[in-house]
Amino acid sequence: MPVLRYVFTLNAVRELGRLAPDIARAREAASWDECLQGIREACTLSLGMEFDTLVCFDARSVVRLFAHAEQARILARLVDERARAFAERGLYQAALEDTVYAGQLLACSRQRFGVSRDAHAAETLARELHELPEPG
């Protein structure tokens, strides 16, 4: 069973890596609807859960749904992408709220899974997910 979970998580990271450039392009092209749709699609395909539903709950409750620290990192990355999109549109309060929420997800992940497993999650994401191009 642990191997199956690992394969699922690795596939989730790869799926996010496949969709991340599309999200970044939509964000840079100022296509708000496409950007949000890309984030929602990435969440559904990589985590099997709806983005809008997950962000309605507090970070601790959401992290309890996950079996691996990588899943919390994926959601934190998607929330951070939405924060960047908000900031580029001048919606700074919403961007700040998303940035804080992403940080809370990571903190709760460290608390639940431990620092060593969370560090492994960061290494997995860095290895499997290409860095998004910085705007500008």
N, C-alpha and C positions, 0 to 999 in steps of 0.2 A: 503494500500500500504506500509506503513512503516514496518509492520510485515513481509511482503514478502521480503523486502530488508534485514531485520535483519536475516531471515532464510537463504537467499542466502549467506550473509556474513558469518554466522556461518558455513554453509556447506563448504564455501571456506576455512575457517580456519581449519576445520576438514580434508578436502582433503589435505591441505598442511601438516598437522600432520601425515597423513597416508603415504605420499610420502617422508617426511623429512629423515627418517632413510635410505631409499634407496639412496638418494642423498649423505648422509654422507658416507655410505659404498662405493659407487662408487668413491667418492673423496679420501677416505683413500686407496682404492685398486689401486689408480693411473690409473683408467680407465677414461680418459679424455672424450671420446665420451659418455660413459654411464652417467657420471656426468652431462655433458651439456644437454643430452637428458632428464635426470631426472628433471633438472631445467625447461626446456622447457615444459615438460609434466605437472609438478606441476603448472606452470603459466597458461597453457591452461585450466586445470581442475579446478583450484581454482578461477581464475579471468575471464576465458572465452576469454582471449586475448593472442596473441603470445608474448612471452618474447622478441625475437629478434626485433620485431617491437616496443614494448614499450620502450626499452632502446635506440632506435634511436633518441628519442625526449628528450627535456629538461624536468627536473623534474616537473616544474610548470605546463607544458602542460599535462603531464601524470596524475598528481594528479587531474587536472580538469576533467578528464574522470571518476573519481571514485565518487561513491555516499556515501561512508563511509571511515572513517580513517583507518579501519581495512584493506581495500584493499591496501592502500598505504603501510601499515606495511608489508603485505604479500609480495608485490613486493620488498620492501627494504630488507626483509629477503632473498629472492631469489637472489637478486643482491649481497648481502653479501656472500652468499654461493658460487657464482661464483668468487668473490674476493678471498675467501679462497682457492678455487681450483687453481686460477692463482698463488697465493703466494706459494702454495705447489709445483708448477712446476717451480718456480723461475722467473715467469713473474711479477715482482714487479711493473712495471709501470702500467700494466693493472689492477693489484690488487688494486693499489692506486686509479686509476680512478673509479673503481667500488665502492670502499669504500666511496669516495667523493660523488658519485652519490646516494648511499644509504642514506647518511646523508642529501643530498639535498631533497630527497623524503620525509624524515621524517620532515624536516624543512618546506617544502611546505605544508605538511599535517597539521602541527600545525597551520600554517598561514591560511589555508583554513577552517579547521574544528574547530579550537580552541584547546587550551591546554587540557581542560577537556575531550573533545571527543577523543583527541589523547591519553590521559592517559587511557581512557576506552579501546581503541584499544590495548594498550600494555597489559592491564590486561586480555583482552579476549584472546590474543595470548598466554600469559603465562599460562592461565588456560587450553586452548584447545590444545596447541601444546607442546608436550614433548620436552624438551631441547635436542638438538643434542649432541652426545658425543664429547668431545674435543679430537682432534688428539693427539696421543702420548701415 
